[in-house]
């Protein structure tokens, strides 16, 4: 595959690995927790800080768990005045940046190289945070569209590219332009490529229907199948996904070389019980999963978003901000709520996690809360904003959306939007009417009237009301965070800026397993903090230099016995402590591997 070359690439290629881990610190007085609760990292998050360091800080808790990422990075027009200030440890980079303009402006002939240097490590970390069925949406204009597409294909993989979506952002023609630029490009990449559950972009309904048949006369109607195996990472932690399954003809097989099953054996059994596993017409093919036409017809999404009534526009976005904050130049380049509403509806389920690391005015979080308000979901958002307006604009918008804000005038709020074709109408008429009735019953008390409209194949249910003084909020909560000091494992020796127990627990768990640990297990005698499919991880630590120098901190026979007794599954055990009073031979017999703090941190990520 062709690769993209740019100045500085060799120095930023692995820069994300050298970025230090930092602890997320909750700022209570800027947070908006649920009533009666304290702000928590388990809530929605708004993080104020450099987004490269914030993304690294999220890895121990969210690696492989984010379902949808939308980012709106600087378009690099030369007018934004963005700065490239990543701490890349290279004398050549430092010399280059010292002699170049910063902030980056139109006169900087190397601004495209700097932009790519800035984006490269951030895309690397974003891709690592994405779940196995996660999606990444990146929006840009013509200034960087070509370079961005090439970079994404190189980092994420060409086979992970789904579509480049054209979104009409403005309607007024620019008389002085040779060609009136009225659109942006949204690149869509997914972790499992075209096996993504919502991979129906750029296809008509007729094209979709051609791919669906019913060779086994399934009463649920026509279907197509997708492989139950996915490309595998060559690591031990994937072994749990390489079990053998029994084919319809009785033969037992494992996944193909270089691949693993897309789920544990419990998931396979559940799909098999539901008659969703297809072994081929002769029953001797490796398993594939049925996807029914009736389930996907409603999800057909065009790759040209040229309808402002569905996806909004930039002028609308500024009106939305002015409604929330009052008239004024609040934020120069907000995105419209309907654009993010559309992305959230396409790419999430009711319990999905959505991340925006170039948060700006906070539209992404607004869309997540809006979706939860409409369907009763429990989606969560994570916003990262480095600029000083993170509190006054980004977080303040979300506070007002949650609690309400001063306003006088008429308000319209979309409560339901469904694509309706004739075949859908025929098959799901009763279901649609019931859905509309449910929406009306749920929101009737919030609006003066609820309007239903069917236009251009889209059914829309909208609430309308007159507001005299105060627009009501839609509910929600969040924790406002900053970035703490870097977790320097050597601080265990010096006693300065020692990480908290939970922060170190998440750090060692991630570096040992490559997986995130959202919740640290409650304190116990055996130091257990969490487990994966094949590992149990234990940590004996207190942020106290005197305790760490005491015999109490060491791994001894009593602790080993507790660890072994609690390991009912006989998984491999990794124990982090400052010392041990046992020989490794004795530990090996009990499948325990000792890792001495601070030296023996497993660094599978190279960090």
Wavefront OBJ file of the C-alpha trace (Angstrom):
o trace
v 0.000 0.000 0.000
v 1.353 3.485 -0.816
v 2.403 5.455 2.257
v 2.257 9.163 3.021
v 5.543 10.995 3.519
v 5.896 14.345 5.282
v 8.545 16.285 7.148
v 8.956 15.021 10.696
v 7.146 11.707 10.145
v 10.091 9.624 11.351
v 10.071 11.515 14.656
v 6.303 11.310 15.336
v 5.776 7.783 13.997
v 5.955 6.272 17.501
v 5.596 9.442 19.545
v 2.316 8.265 21.114
v 4.276 5.531 22.916
v 6.518 8.038 24.715
v 3.668 10.272 25.914
v 3.443 9.782 29.718
v 0.349 8.456 31.422
v -1.423 11.028 33.596
v -4.087 10.647 36.227
v -7.463 12.292 35.571
v -8.318 14.710 38.386
v -11.980 15.573 38.989
v -12.711 19.267 39.588
v -15.798 19.113 41.784
v -16.931 22.743 41.536
v -16.956 22.623 37.719
v -18.703 19.252 37.515
v -22.436 18.622 37.364
v -23.053 15.252 39.068
v -26.331 13.444 39.456
v -28.454 14.719 42.314
v -27.178 13.422 45.634
v -24.001 11.997 44.069
v -20.360 13.103 44.040
v -18.656 13.699 40.677
v -17.062 10.500 39.432
v -14.838 9.254 36.615
v -17.580 6.700 35.908
v -19.816 9.534 34.646
v -19.726 11.491 31.389
v -16.380 13.305 31.199
v -15.250 16.742 30.060
v -11.454 16.876 30.192
v -9.562 20.168 30.037
v -6.047 19.545 28.797
v -3.850 18.664 25.853
v -5.776 16.056 23.886
v -2.707 13.912 23.165
v -2.008 13.514 26.883
v -5.719 13.148 27.653
v -6.073 10.302 25.148
v -3.100 8.533 26.742
v -4.683 9.081 30.174
v -7.865 7.370 28.930
v -6.134 4.184 27.758
v -6.023 2.423 31.173
v -9.803 2.818 31.553
v -11.167 2.973 27.988
v -8.827 1.101 25.616
v -11.025 -0.910 23.254
v -14.253 0.396 24.816
v -15.192 3.527 22.839
v -17.942 2.804 20.314
v -17.988 6.041 18.314
v -15.384 8.754 17.848
v -16.099 12.040 16.110
v -13.361 14.644 15.761
v -13.370 18.071 14.172
v -9.652 19.019 14.139
v -8.311 22.367 12.860
v -8.911 22.577 9.114
v -5.453 24.149 8.701
v -6.666 26.974 6.506
v -3.931 29.245 7.851
v -6.464 31.414 9.680
v -7.095 29.405 12.870
v -3.794 30.197 14.584
v -3.363 26.709 16.036
v -0.044 25.790 17.671
v 2.062 22.695 17.244
v 3.689 22.136 20.624
v 3.959 18.370 21.126
v 7.043 17.516 23.137
v 8.727 15.378 20.486
v 12.178 14.490 21.782
v 14.194 15.126 18.675
v 16.815 17.879 18.266
v 15.919 18.138 14.576
v 12.223 18.672 15.380
v 13.037 21.222 18.075
v 15.299 23.116 15.685
v 12.665 23.014 12.947
v 9.912 24.328 15.175
v 12.138 26.985 16.729
v 12.757 28.514 13.326
v 9.163 28.211 12.130
v 6.083 30.288 12.794
v 4.012 29.122 15.772
v 1.028 29.666 15.839
v 0.772 28.206 12.363
v -0.456 30.788 9.866
v -0.968 31.142 6.130
v 2.602 32.312 5.554
v 3.986 29.067 6.958
v 4.799 26.957 3.913
v 5.319 23.918 6.151
v 1.959 24.119 7.887
v 0.721 20.940 6.195
v 3.706 18.980 7.565
v 3.088 20.357 11.053
v -0.592 19.487 10.855
v 0.221 15.884 9.943
v 2.828 15.732 12.749
v 0.132 16.908 15.148
v -2.552 14.491 13.914
v -0.477 11.309 13.528
v -0.013 10.331 17.219
v -3.570 11.388 18.084
v -5.074 9.098 15.440
v -2.856 6.279 16.759
v -4.304 6.652 20.265
v -7.884 7.185 19.064
v -7.698 3.966 17.068
v -6.482 2.098 20.155
v -9.422 3.401 22.211
v -11.958 2.177 19.652
v -13.982 -0.970 20.365
v -14.034 -3.958 18.014
v -17.220 -2.669 16.376
v -16.300 0.993 16.855
v -16.392 3.752 14.255
v -14.180 6.789 13.678
v -15.601 9.894 11.957
v -13.119 12.654 11.022
v -14.346 15.844 9.342
v -12.238 18.248 7.273
v -12.377 20.505 4.217
v -10.288 20.538 1.060
v -7.201 21.967 2.788
v -6.239 18.596 4.267
v -8.753 16.118 2.825
v -6.267 14.284 0.592
v -3.521 14.041 3.218
v -5.975 13.097 5.953
v -7.463 10.248 3.924
v -4.014 8.844 3.146
v -2.899 9.117 6.774
v -6.023 7.394 8.074
v -5.613 4.528 5.625
v -1.981 4.076 6.655
v -2.673 4.091 10.408
v -6.065 2.363 10.538
v -5.664 0.112 7.505
v -7.090 0.456 4.028
v -9.484 -2.419 4.745
v -10.987 -0.419 7.625
v -12.121 2.397 5.323
v -15.903 2.489 4.864
v -16.736 5.772 3.127
v -15.917 9.421 2.570
v -19.166 11.273 3.186
v -19.901 14.630 1.581
v -21.735 17.020 3.928
v -23.168 20.307 2.656
v -22.162 22.847 5.304
v -23.284 26.124 3.639
v -25.858 27.150 1.055
v -24.871 30.673 0.118
v -22.652 30.764 -2.962
v -19.319 32.578 -2.752
v -19.309 34.997 -5.676
v -15.542 35.554 -5.592
v -14.681 31.862 -5.590
v -13.824 30.013 -8.803
v -15.751 27.054 -7.394
v -18.009 27.761 -4.427
v -16.806 25.442 -1.676
v -19.968 24.408 0.122
v -19.106 20.983 1.534
v -16.854 19.193 4.017
v -15.665 15.598 3.872
v -16.307 13.151 6.700
v -14.045 10.101 6.614
v -15.511 6.979 8.189
v -13.265 4.129 9.338
v -14.390 1.191 11.482
v -12.423 -1.346 13.513
v -13.906 -4.295 11.636
v -14.090 -2.626 8.234
v -17.060 -3.547 6.090
v -18.245 -6.049 8.723
v -19.378 -3.030 10.760
v -22.967 -3.447 11.915
v -23.906 -0.180 10.192
v -21.832 -0.560 7.019
v -24.649 0.341 4.616
v -23.330 3.666 3.355
v -23.251 4.515 -0.325
v -25.779 1.870 -1.376
v -29.384 2.063 -2.503
v -32.129 -0.063 -1.017
v -32.378 -2.001 -4.287
v -28.643 -2.812 -4.149
v -28.986 -3.966 -0.560
v -31.915 -6.283 -1.321
v -29.940 -8.051 -4.082
v -27.485 -9.354 -1.470
v -30.164 -11.014 0.673
v -31.494 -14.525 0.037
v -33.214 -17.200 2.123
v -31.674 -20.587 1.226
v -32.920 -22.260 4.436
v -36.438 -20.714 4.316
v -35.894 -18.914 7.602
v -39.289 -17.559 8.773
v -37.606 -14.242 9.622
v -37.128 -13.584 5.926
v -34.158 -12.932 3.568
v -30.685 -12.678 5.108
v -27.006 -12.473 4.285
v -24.114 -13.778 6.366
v -20.910 -12.286 7.757
v -17.927 -14.283 8.984
v -17.820 -15.166 12.685
v -14.035 -14.757 12.596
v -11.988 -11.575 12.456
v -8.348 -10.780 11.827
v -6.384 -11.699 14.936
v -3.609 -10.014 16.844
v -0.684 -12.380 17.364
v -0.819 -12.268 21.174
v -1.619 -14.709 23.943
v -4.595 -12.731 25.195
v -6.506 -13.720 22.040
v -6.256 -17.451 22.820
v -9.663 -17.431 24.531
v -11.178 -16.569 21.156
v -9.516 -19.488 19.334
v -11.679 -22.328 20.680
v -13.066 -25.117 18.505
v -16.698 -25.166 17.366
v -18.770 -28.076 16.099
v -20.015 -27.719 12.531
v -23.465 -28.845 11.438
v -21.915 -32.064 10.073
v -20.343 -32.873 13.474
v -16.757 -31.901 12.593
v -14.895 -29.640 15.062
v -12.818 -26.752 13.691
v -11.033 -23.676 14.969
v -10.772 -20.255 13.306
v -8.604 -19.873 10.169
v -4.905 -19.092 10.580
v -4.313 -15.484 11.565
v -7.904 -14.998 12.733
v -9.965 -15.566 15.892
v -13.677 -15.949 16.579
v -15.600 -12.708 17.014
v -16.674 -13.453 20.587
v -16.279 -15.948 23.407
v -17.858 -19.392 23.191
v -20.883 -18.197 25.189
v -21.708 -15.716 22.419
v -21.341 -18.438 19.771
v -23.712 -20.724 21.686
v -26.243 -17.918 22.093
v -26.203 -17.173 18.348
v -26.483 -20.878 17.565
v -29.526 -21.268 19.856
v -31.145 -18.348 18.037
v -30.516 -20.080 14.671
v -28.237 -17.266 13.543
v -25.222 -19.437 12.726
v -24.912 -20.608 9.098
v -22.567 -23.497 8.269
v -23.183 -23.441 4.522
v -25.598 -25.491 2.457
v -23.690 -28.735 3.212
v -23.103 -27.956 6.893
v -19.301 -28.194 6.574
v -18.312 -24.504 6.349
v -16.878 -22.419 9.145
v -19.587 -20.457 10.985
v -21.070 -17.263 9.625
v -23.680 -15.046 11.285
v -27.057 -14.277 9.702
v -28.042 -10.623 9.273
v -31.686 -10.227 8.247
v -32.888 -7.745 5.641
v -35.684 -6.591 7.956
v -33.044 -5.543 10.499
v -30.954 -3.428 8.161
v -33.394 -1.758 5.767
v -33.938 1.114 8.168
v -30.175 1.679 8.388
v -29.417 2.508 4.751
v -27.424 5.728 4.840
v -26.398 7.744 1.769
v -22.783 8.879 1.360
v -23.941 12.370 0.346
v -25.473 14.343 3.199
v -26.934 17.124 1.085
v -30.123 17.758 3.011
v -29.916 20.526 5.617
v -33.296 19.486 7.044
v -31.680 16.208 8.101
v -28.010 17.046 8.734
v -28.061 20.787 9.444
v -25.586 23.465 8.335
v -23.071 25.919 9.789
v -25.501 28.837 9.954
v -27.908 26.712 11.951
v -25.080 25.730 14.327
v -24.404 29.371 15.249
v -28.115 29.980 15.846
v -28.172 27.016 18.215
v -25.296 28.450 20.246
v -26.890 31.894 20.331
v -30.119 30.377 21.621
v -28.256 28.725 24.495
v -25.865 31.586 25.374
v -27.633 34.653 24.008
v -26.467 36.724 21.052
v -22.708 37.022 20.576
v -19.664 35.477 18.956
v -19.485 32.500 21.318
v -17.472 30.098 19.162
v -16.328 30.650 15.551
v -16.849 27.211 13.987
v -19.506 25.108 15.787
v -21.029 22.048 14.160
v -24.840 21.737 13.967
v -26.624 19.492 16.413
v -28.426 17.648 13.597
v -25.126 16.563 12.039
v -23.986 14.964 15.299
v -27.497 13.650 15.992
v -27.241 11.809 12.674
v -23.819 10.343 13.453
v -24.866 9.254 16.944
v -28.009 7.589 15.552
v -25.986 5.754 12.884
v -23.077 4.638 15.043
v -24.334 4.018 18.591
v -26.618 1.878 20.688
v -28.326 2.938 23.908
v -25.283 2.116 26.055
v -22.482 3.301 23.737
v -19.516 5.491 24.684
v -18.871 8.466 22.365
v -15.566 10.395 22.305
v -14.679 13.801 20.842
v -11.083 14.898 21.468
v -11.437 18.236 19.625
v -14.583 19.165 21.543
v -14.901 22.865 20.661
v -18.376 24.091 21.562
v -19.499 20.667 22.827
v -21.976 19.695 20.095
v -21.032 16.005 20.383
v -21.996 15.840 24.062
v -25.199 17.765 23.298
v -26.081 15.144 20.666
v -25.420 12.269 23.070
v -27.680 13.814 25.724
v -30.270 14.548 23.044
v -30.285 10.906 21.916
v -30.694 9.719 25.510
v -33.558 12.174 25.966
v -35.333 10.847 22.867
v -34.989 7.092 23.420
v -34.242 6.751 27.142
v -30.714 5.519 26.453
v -27.672 5.619 28.703
v -24.986 6.638 26.222
v -21.931 8.335 27.697
v -19.717 11.046 26.256
v -16.072 11.960 26.744
v -15.000 15.418 25.569
v -11.436 16.750 25.487
v -10.710 20.442 24.970
v -7.313 22.078 25.434
v -8.282 25.729 25.086
v -9.156 28.084 27.943
v -12.830 28.115 26.950
v -13.206 24.451 28.013
v -15.104 25.558 31.120
v -16.801 28.756 29.920
v -18.047 27.429 26.560
v -17.684 23.635 26.215
v -18.760 22.641 29.715
v -21.095 25.611 30.171
v -23.078 24.637 27.083
v -23.599 21.161 28.522
v -24.577 22.569 31.929
v -27.264 24.666 30.244
v -28.464 21.807 28.051
v -28.815 19.645 31.169
v -30.361 22.209 33.521
v -32.030 24.657 31.119
v -31.258 28.277 30.211
v -32.899 31.711 29.872
v -34.795 31.953 26.593
v -37.862 33.588 25.128
v -39.388 32.469 21.856
v -40.490 29.336 20.018
v -38.589 26.081 20.266
v -38.659 22.987 18.092
v -37.066 19.714 19.131
v -36.835 16.595 16.989
v -38.131 13.622 18.958
v -38.038 10.915 16.302
v -36.627 10.505 12.805
v -37.082 7.372 10.701
v -36.315 6.648 7.064
v -39.507 5.261 5.530
v -39.672 3.320 2.287
v -42.807 1.717 0.918
v -41.603 -1.766 1.863
v -40.838 -0.601 5.415
v -44.236 1.091 5.650
v -46.010 -2.087 4.519
v -44.114 -4.374 6.903
v -43.852 -2.116 9.943
v -46.918 0.109 9.783
v -48.269 -1.001 13.163
v -44.824 -0.886 14.759
v -44.228 2.671 13.521
v -47.603 3.867 14.756
v -46.871 2.350 18.146
v -43.462 4.040 18.224
v -45.010 7.421 17.387
v -47.643 6.930 20.089
v -44.918 6.120 22.630
v -42.996 9.299 21.718
v -46.156 11.395 21.998
v -47.016 9.940 25.396
v -43.492 10.448 26.712
v -43.053 14.062 25.597
v -46.581 15.504 25.434
v -46.203 17.260 28.790
v -43.003 18.999 27.618
v -44.472 20.610 24.480
v -47.511 22.581 23.394
v -47.964 20.313 20.383
v -46.262 17.411 18.694
v -46.072 17.545 14.911
v -45.709 14.529 12.630
v -44.412 14.918 9.070
v -43.482 12.526 6.273
v -41.261 14.256 3.707
v -38.692 12.957 1.204
v -38.938 9.467 2.641
v -38.226 10.591 6.233
v -40.765 10.443 9.055
v -40.105 13.175 11.617
v -41.849 13.757 14.924
v -41.153 17.206 16.341
v -42.121 18.840 19.625
v -43.033 22.536 19.464
v -43.492 24.937 22.377
v -43.552 28.603 23.264
v -41.034 29.595 25.942
v -41.590 32.815 27.879
v -38.573 32.902 30.216
v -36.636 29.672 30.655
v -36.060 26.721 28.337
v -36.148 23.456 30.316
v -33.128 21.149 30.334
v -33.044 17.594 29.064
v -31.181 16.035 32.006
v -27.813 14.391 32.397
v -24.599 14.818 34.353
v -20.816 15.000 33.899
v -17.506 15.202 35.729
v -15.115 18.002 34.769
v -11.497 16.843 34.830
v -7.978 18.124 34.442
v -4.773 16.173 33.869
v -2.610 15.402 36.885
v 1.147 15.004 36.988
v 2.668 12.295 34.783
v 2.709 8.869 36.401
v 6.445 8.413 36.780
v 6.937 4.957 38.198
v 10.308 6.070 39.565
v 8.422 8.295 42.033
v 8.020 5.160 44.153
v 11.731 5.542 44.872
v 11.792 9.292 45.468
v 8.431 9.590 47.240
v 7.544 12.690 45.212
v 4.261 12.967 43.259
v 3.369 9.339 43.959
v 0.300 8.096 42.060
v -2.839 7.072 43.927
v -3.576 3.364 44.333
v -6.357 3.397 41.705
v -4.223 5.312 39.192
v -1.293 2.911 39.555
v -3.645 -0.092 39.479
v -5.117 0.974 36.138
v -1.647 1.791 34.822
v -0.040 -1.577 35.661
v -3.140 -3.464 34.502
v -3.085 -1.772 31.114
v 0.663 -2.082 30.581
v 0.556 -5.758 31.569
v -2.476 -6.819 29.538
v -3.081 -4.138 26.912
v -6.678 -3.944 28.164
v -8.429 -1.247 30.146
v -9.599 -1.525 33.739
v -12.556 0.748 34.312
v -13.207 -0.288 37.922
v -10.520 -1.354 40.376
v -11.611 -4.260 42.584
v -12.240 -3.460 46.232
v -9.233 -3.728 48.562
v -8.531 -7.309 49.667
v -5.813 -9.316 51.372
v -4.579 -10.765 48.084
v -4.196 -7.386 46.325
v -6.467 -8.424 43.447
v -7.330 -5.485 41.128
v -8.858 -7.092 38.025
v -8.660 -9.864 35.433
v -8.844 -10.621 31.722
v -9.736 -13.829 29.910
v -6.309 -15.278 30.746
v -4.724 -13.109 33.478
v -5.420 -12.130 37.087
v -3.558 -8.995 38.180
v -2.599 -8.162 41.780
v -0.979 -5.049 43.258
v 0.470 -4.389 46.708
v 0.971 -0.668 46.997
v 0.253 2.428 49.048
v 1.316 5.976 48.105
v 3.435 5.988 51.268
v 7.252 5.741 51.104
v 7.570 4.430 54.657
v 5.039 1.643 54.027
v 6.728 0.685 50.740
v 10.029 0.226 52.618
v 8.399 -2.022 55.210
v 8.072 -5.813 55.189
v 4.298 -5.388 54.930
v 4.659 -4.287 51.303
v 6.463 -7.445 50.215
v 4.923 -10.531 48.631
v 5.119 -13.256 51.269
v 3.814 -16.791 51.849
v 0.588 -15.549 53.441
v -0.216 -13.316 50.456
v 0.679 -16.083 47.991
v -1.666 -18.504 49.753
v -4.515 -15.961 49.568
v -3.806 -15.368 45.872
v -3.776 -19.100 45.090
v -6.923 -19.852 47.106
v -8.901 -17.143 45.303
v -7.766 -18.226 41.827
v -10.546 -20.740 41.209
v -10.108 -20.525 37.422
v -6.327 -21.241 37.671
v -5.488 -18.314 35.414
v -1.975 -16.968 35.091
v -1.325 -14.460 37.863
v 0.830 -11.338 37.713
v 1.723 -9.697 41.019
v 3.190 -6.213 41.357
v 5.012 -5.398 44.611
v 8.244 -3.731 45.720
v 9.780 -6.997 47.054
v 9.128 -10.725 47.595
v 10.051 -13.227 50.289
v 9.433 -16.226 48.053
v 11.559 -17.865 45.392
v 10.351 -17.567 41.807
v 10.431 -21.382 41.624
v 7.768 -21.603 44.356
v 5.745 -18.878 42.659
v 5.957 -20.564 39.245
v 4.414 -23.733 40.680
v 1.372 -21.624 41.562
v 1.315 -19.901 38.141
v 2.390 -16.591 39.706
v 4.735 -14.170 37.984
v 6.319 -11.535 40.230
v 6.963 -8.039 38.869
v 9.033 -5.797 41.084
v 7.977 -2.175 41.440
v 9.077 0.158 40.032
v 11.323 -1.734 37.593
v 9.355 -4.636 36.130
v 6.390 -2.812 34.641
v 5.342 -4.754 31.546
v 5.495 -2.265 28.703
v 3.771 -4.030 25.859
v 2.794 -0.616 24.481
v 6.391 0.597 24.670
v 5.374 3.436 26.984
l 1 2 3 4 5 6 7 8 9 10 11 12 13 14 15 16 17 18 19 20 21 22 23 24 25 26 27 28 29 30 31 32 33 34 35 36 37 38 39 40 41 42 43 44 45 46 47 48 49 50 51 52 53 54 55 56 57 58 59 60 61 62 63 64 65 66 67 68 69 70 71 72 73 74 75 76 77 78 79 80 81 82 83 84 85 86 87 88 89 90 91 92 93 94 95 96 97 98 99 100 101 102 103 104 105 106 107 108 109 110 111 112 113 114 115 116 117 118 119 120 121 122 123 124 125 126 127 128 129 130 131 132 133 134 135 136 137 138 139 140 141 142 143 144 145 146 147 148 149 150 151 152 153 154 155 156 157 158 159 160 161 162 163 164 165 166 167 168 169 170 171 172 173 174 175 176 177 178 179 180 181 182 183 184 185 186 187 188 189 190 191 192 193 194 195 196 197 198 199 200 201 202 203 204 205 206 207 208 209 210 211 212 213 214 215 216 217 218 219 220 221 222 223 224 225 226 227 228 229 230 231 232 233 234 235 236 237 238 239 240 241 242 243 244 245 246 247 248 249 250 251 252 253 254 255 256 257 258 259 260 261 262 263 264 265 266 267 268 269 270 271 272 273 274 275 276 277 278 279 280 281 282 283 284 285 286 287 288 289 290 291 292 293 294 295 296 297 298 299 300 301 302 303 304 305 306 307 308 309 310 311 312 313 314 315 316 317 318 319 320 321 322 323 324 325 326 327 328 329 330 331 332 333 334 335 336 337 338 339 340 341 342 343 344 345 346 347 348 349 350 351 352 353 354 355 356 357 358 359 360 361 362 363 364 365 366 367 368 369 370 371 372 373 374 375 376 377 378 379 380 381 382 383 384 385 386 387 388 389 390 391 392 393 394 395 396 397 398 399 400 401 402 403 404 405 406 407 408 409 410 411 412 413 414 415 416 417 418 419 420 421 422 423 424 425 426 427 428 429 430 431 432 433 434 435 436 437 438 439 440 441 442 443 444 445 446 447 448 449 450 451 452 453 454 455 456 457 458 459 460 461 462 463 464 465 466 467 468 469 470 471 472 473 474 475 476 477 478 479 480 481 482 483 484 485 486 487 488 489 490 491 492 493 494 495 496 497 498 499 500 501 502 503 504 505 506 507 508 509 510 511 512 513 514 515 516 517 518 519 520 521 522 523 524 525 526 527 528 529 530 531 532 533 534 535 536 537 538 539 540 541 542 543 544 545 546 547 548 549 550 551 552 553 554 555 556 557 558 559 560 561 562 563 564 565 566 567 568 569 570 571 572 573 574 575 576 577 578 579 580 581 582 583 584 585 586 587 588 589 590 591 592 593 594 595 596 597 598 599 600 601 602 603 604 605 606 607
